[in-house]
Amino acid sequence: MLRDGEEALAWLARCDGDPESQMPALILLDLNLPKRTGMEVLHAVRQGERWREVPVMVVSSSDNDADRREVARLGATAYFRKPSDLDEFLQLGETVGRLLQRPERSLNSVAG
């Protein structure tokens, strides 16, 4: 687990520089990261050749339509709004499971 956007960008750069590094099956990304935003990290993920097929699930407290449109434009696979209710939050696991099982990955097909 990385603590902020700068660590995430540094990790991406290290993996890009090492073709033997193992790629994650899924990236869970918060929009409100310290130091660098989740949008910046998502942009970097989608710019890298090795990262293009890795699904990225944005997990955010924002329910703003503009945020949803922007993460879709940047290539997020799914968007999950963090609810305040525990039962709703537990749906995150179900959403991640569906995302990992789907051969095609589009924002609308698994978004929460």
Secondary structure as a PSIPRED ss2 file (coil, helix, strand):
# PSIPRED VFORMAT (PSIPRED V4.0)

   1 M C   1.000  0.000  0.000
   2 L C   1.000  0.000  0.000
   3 R C   1.000  0.000  0.000
   4 D C   1.000  0.000  0.000
   5 G H   0.000  1.000  0.000
   6 E H   0.000  1.000  0.000
   7 E H   0.000  1.000  0.000
   8 A H   0.000  1.000  0.000
   9 L H   0.000  1.000  0.000
  10 A H   0.000  1.000  0.000
  11 W H   0.000  1.000  0.000
  12 L H   0.000  1.000  0.000
  13 A H   0.000  1.000  0.000
  14 R H   0.000  1.000  0.000
  15 C H   0.000  1.000  0.000
  16 D H   0.000  1.000  0.000
  17 G H   0.000  1.000  0.000
  18 D C   1.000  0.000  0.000
  19 P C   1.000  0.000  0.000
  20 E C   1.000  0.000  0.000
  21 S C   1.000  0.000  0.000
  22 Q C   1.000  0.000  0.000
  23 M C   1.000  0.000  0.000
  24 P C   1.000  0.000  0.000
  25 A C   1.000  0.000  0.000
  26 L C   1.000  0.000  0.000
  27 I E   0.000  0.000  1.000
  28 L E   0.000  0.000  1.000
  29 L E   0.000  0.000  1.000
  30 D C   1.000  0.000  0.000
  31 L C   1.000  0.000  0.000
  32 N C   1.000  0.000  0.000
  33 L C   1.000  0.000  0.000
  34 P C   1.000  0.000  0.000
  35 K C   1.000  0.000  0.000
  36 R C   1.000  0.000  0.000
  37 T C   1.000  0.000  0.000
  38 G H   0.000  1.000  0.000
  39 M H   0.000  1.000  0.000
  40 E H   0.000  1.000  0.000
  41 V H   0.000  1.000  0.000
  42 L H   0.000  1.000  0.000
  43 H H   0.000  1.000  0.000
  44 A H   0.000  1.000  0.000
  45 V H   0.000  1.000  0.000
  46 R H   0.000  1.000  0.000
  47 Q H   0.000  1.000  0.000
  48 G C   1.000  0.000  0.000
  49 E H   0.000  1.000  0.000
  50 R H   0.000  1.000  0.000
  51 W H   0.000  1.000  0.000
  52 R C   1.000  0.000  0.000
  53 E C   1.000  0.000  0.000
  54 V C   1.000  0.000  0.000
  55 P C   1.000  0.000  0.000
  56 V E   0.000  0.000  1.000
  57 M E   0.000  0.000  1.000
  58 V E   0.000  0.000  1.000
  59 V E   0.000  0.000  1.000
  60 S E   0.000  0.000  1.000
  61 S C   1.000  0.000  0.000
  62 S C   1.000  0.000  0.000
  63 D C   1.000  0.000  0.000
  64 N C   1.000  0.000  0.000
  65 D H   0.000  1.000  0.000
  66 A H   0.000  1.000  0.000
  67 D H   0.000  1.000  0.000
  68 R H   0.000  1.000  0.000
  69 R H   0.000  1.000  0.000
  70 E H   0.000  1.000  0.000
  71 V H   0.000  1.000  0.000
  72 A H   0.000  1.000  0.000
  73 R H   0.000  1.000  0.000
  74 L H   0.000  1.000  0.000
  75 G C   1.000  0.000  0.000
  76 A C   1.000  0.000  0.000
  77 T C   1.000  0.000  0.000
  78 A E   0.000  0.000  1.000
  79 Y E   0.000  0.000  1.000
  80 F E   0.000  0.000  1.000
  81 R E   0.000  0.000  1.000
  82 K C   1.000  0.000  0.000
  83 P C   1.000  0.000  0.000
  84 S C   1.000  0.000  0.000
  85 D C   1.000  0.000  0.000
  86 L H   0.000  1.000  0.000
  87 D H   0.000  1.000  0.000
  88 E H   0.000  1.000  0.000
  89 F H   0.000  1.000  0.000
  90 L C   1.000  0.000  0.000
  91 Q H   0.000  1.000  0.000
  92 L H   0.000  1.000  0.000
  93 G H   0.000  1.000  0.000
  94 E H   0.000  1.000  0.000
  95 T H   0.000  1.000  0.000
  96 V H   0.000  1.000  0.000
  97 G H   0.000  1.000  0.000
  98 R H   0.000  1.000  0.000
  99 L H   0.000  1.000  0.000
 100 L H   0.000  1.000  0.000
 101 Q H   0.000  1.000  0.000
 102 R C   1.000  0.000  0.000
 103 P C   1.000  0.000  0.000
 104 E C   1.000  0.000  0.000
 105 R C   1.000  0.000  0.000
 106 S C   1.000  0.000  0.000
 107 L H   0.000  1.000  0.000
 108 N H   0.000  1.000  0.000
 109 S H   0.000  1.000  0.000
 110 V H   0.000  1.000  0.000
 111 A C   1.000  0.000  0.000
 112 G C   1.000  0.000  0.000
